């Protein structure tokens, strides 16, 4: 039996057993949202043109799967985040609206399809993320690598940002992704350590930092920018957020995004409180003071929001 297969069997995490797994959360009424969290309905021609490209090629976006509030703005500006490795996740995080359960087999032709869509859209900066595929020995890392190589072939000069899973701590899989290499490597912290068990029950905070540390080390020769994001409003304290910022800087993360958690449905974790725009502005200043080269902080910010603006000068 191959070493990576043995490692897969020996992981501490228990795979979801190919059935829909939903974390136990208290079902409470949806909280009323503040006025600054309202988003616009899509009306721009670019939005509908981009949607047609996605459907024609059978592709998925995290913009749709996770019900991102910025979809109208981003798609109207012809920017989108591709969701690869299928649309079904093997994890069921308490905050996430992506479907969890038994994934379908991989589409090995997905790199070609995404590259053709990037070319058709005329993108100069593309963001690619994925569901978790804990059912696969390499977590789908070879698809990430093939995706980068195909986009470079089809769209020379396009800047590539990857928002990856943690590959269950399989550093060979991370190395495969980093060998591409992307210009930006993103892995989201999501929340503070004290909330990991409730918010990200199959992830570990120490492993999150290790993913980012190793990614920076592996990509240093290529000047790869590392990036991470945090949701607020799940019950964390300001002191905890500042400590996470310090921890991320200790592994040389360059870019930080901070945004408001918004409850996708009554089955998901409830919002403990909404941060004001002024509080987000303060968090941005704190982040910059701790040494991040760029901080995107605001109520509607998500990890890929304004991604193309975050790299110049880094």
N, C-alpha and C positions, 0 to 999 in steps of 0.2 A: 504493500500500500504506500502511495506517495506521501512524503512528509507533510505536504500542504493539506492533504486529505485527513491525515492523522490529526494535524493541528485543528482542523475544522471540527472534528469529532470531540476534541478535548477542550473546546472553548467553554468558558464558564456560562455563557449565555445559553438559554434554551430556545431553540428555533420555534416559531409559532405553530408548527405542526400542520401547516397547510390548511389552516382554517382562519376565519376572520377573528382577530384578537383585538378586543377593545378594552383599554384600561378602565378600571372601576373608578368612576368619578361621580360626584354628587350632581344630580340633574336639577338645576335651578333655573328660574326664568332668565331669559336673556337681558343683559344690562342695557339701559339706554345709552347711546353713544353721544359724546360731546359733539358740538357743531363742527369742530375742526377735523373730525374724522370722516366727514361726508366726502364721497368721491363721485365723479361725473359718469354719466352713462355714455357708452361709445357712440359717436356719430360720424367720426372722421373716415374718409374713404380708405386711408392707409390701414385702419383697423380691420376693415372687412376684407381688404386685399390680402393682408397678412394671414387672416384666419382661413381664407381660401387656400393659400399656399400650404398651410399646415394640414388641412383636411385632405387636399389632393395627394399629399405625400404620406398620409397616414401617421403623422407625427403628433407628439404631445408636448404641451408646455406646462411648466409649473405655474405659470400665470393663471391658467384655467383650472388645473387640478387642485391647486391650493386656494382658489378664489381670491387672488391677490387684488387689493383695492386699487392698485395702480395700473391695471390692465388697459384701461382706456387711454391714459396718458402715454404709457410705454409703447403700446401697439400703434398708436397714432404717430409716434416718432419713429416707427419701424425698428423697434428694439423688442426683443423677447428672450425668455430663458427657456431653452429646450430641455425637456424632461426625457431622459433616455433610460434604457434597460427595462422598458415597459411602463405601465401606469399603476401597478399593484406593488405595494411595499410589504416586506416581510416583518416590519415593525409596526407598532400601533401607538405612537407617541400621543400623549394626552392633549397636545395643542394642535396637531396637524390634521388637515382635511384631506390628505391624499389617501385613497383607498388602501386598506391593508388586507392581506389574505394570501392565497396561493398564486404566485406569479405564473405567467405564461412563459413558454420557452423564449430564449433570447432571439432577437432579430439580428443576425450577424451582418445583415445588409444595412443596418441603421446608420453607420458612419457615412455611407454614400448618400442616403436620403437626406440626412441633416446637412451635409456639405452642399448638396444641390439647393436646398432651401436657403442656406446662408448666401449662396451665390445669387439666387433669384431675388433675394431681399436687398442685395447690395450692401451687406453689413461690413463695417470696419472693426466692430467689436462684438463678439458673440459670447454669451454666457450659456454654459451647459452644466446641468445638474442631473441627478438621478434619484430614483427610489433606492432604498436599501435592498440589496439582494444577498442576504445572509445564507440563502440556499445554495449559492455558487462558491466553489473553492476559492476563486480569486475575487469574488464580490463584483465581478463585471469589469475589472480594471483593464482587461485587454480591449474592451469596447471603447473606453475612454481614450486609450492610447491610439487606437485605429481612427477614432473620431478626429483627434488633433491632426494626425498625419494626413487624413483625407481633406480636411478643411485647408490645410497649408497647400495641398496640391491644387485644389479647386479655386481657392481665393487667397492668393499670395498677398501678404501684408495685413490680413485680417488678424486682429489681436484676439487671443483666445483666453477666456476665463473659465476655469473649472470649479464648480462647487461640488465637492466630493462627499461620499459617506466615509465612515471610519474604517471600513474593510475589516471590522472586528479585530483591529490591531495587527493585521497581517502586513508586515512592513515590506514584504516582497511585492505585494499588490500595489502599495503606495509607490514603491520604486518604479514599477512598470508605468504608472501614470506620470511620474515626474521625469521619466526618460524621454517624454514626448519632445520638449517640455512645453507646458502652457506659459503664457506671460504672467497670469495671475492664478494662484491656487487658494481657494477659499474653503474653509471648513468652519461651520458655525458652532459657536459655544452654546448658543441659544439661551442659557439661563445660568444662575449662580449655583455653586456646588450643593448648597443645602436643599435645593429643589430638584436635583437631578433624578432622584428615585421616583418622584411624583410626575415630573414633566418628561423625562427621557429615561424610562425605566430600563432600557437595554443599552444605554450609553454610560460612559464613565468620564468624570471630569478630568482625572489624571491622564486618561487616554486621549482626550480631546487636545490637551496641551502637548502631548507627545506627538500626535499627528502633525500639529502645526510646527513643532520644533524640528521634526525630521524632514518635513516638506521644505522648510527654509534651508536646512543643511544640504539636502539633495539638490535643491535648485539654485544654490548660491552661485555656482559657476555660470549659470545662465541669467543671473539677476532676476530670478522669479520673485514677484511680489506676493506676499502672503496676507491673508485677509480673514476676518472672522466677524460674526454678527451676534447681537444679543437682543432678545425680546424683553421688554419691561412690562410690569403690570401683573405679574404672576404671584407676587407676595415677597419679592426680594427687598432688601434695604439698600439705601444709598451707599452705605459702607461696604456692603457685599459687591455692589456694582464696581466700586472703585478698586476693590481687591482683585476682581476679575480683570479689570484693565491692567493692573500691575502684573498679574500673572501672564497675560497675553504679551505684554511688552517684554517680559522676562524670556520669552521664546522668540522675540524679534518679529512679532506680527506688525505689518506696516499699516494696514487699513482696518478701521473698525466701523461697523454699522450698528446703529441703535434705533429700534422702532417699537411701537406699541403692539403688544399682543392683543388680538381681537378674536373673540370666541367664534369659531366657525359654526357651531351648532350647540344645542342643549346637551349633547352627549360629551362635549369637550370640556376641558378645564375652564372654570369661570374666571373672569377678569377680576382681580382683587382691587385694582384701581386704575384710573386713567391718568397718565402724565400730561401736563400742560405743555404747550409749545415753549414756554419759558424754561421749564425744567429740562426739556430736550436741548435747548440752547446751552444751558449750564453744563449738562453732561458732555456736550461737544467740547466746550472749553476745558473741562477736566481731562478729557481724553487727549486733546492736543498737548496739554501741559505735561502729560505722562509720556509723551514722545511719539504718539502715532503720527504718521506723515499725512494722513487724511482721515477725517471722521465725518461720516454722514449720519446725522442724528435728527429725527423728526417723527411725528406721530404715524405717518404713513410709510416710513422708510422700511424697505425690505432689503435683503442682502444684495439683490441685483439692481436696486433702484439707482438710477443715474450712474450705473457701473462704468460706463464709458468715460465719465468725467473724473473718476477717482484715481486714475493712474498717472496722468501727466505731472511731472515734478517729483514723483516718488523715486 
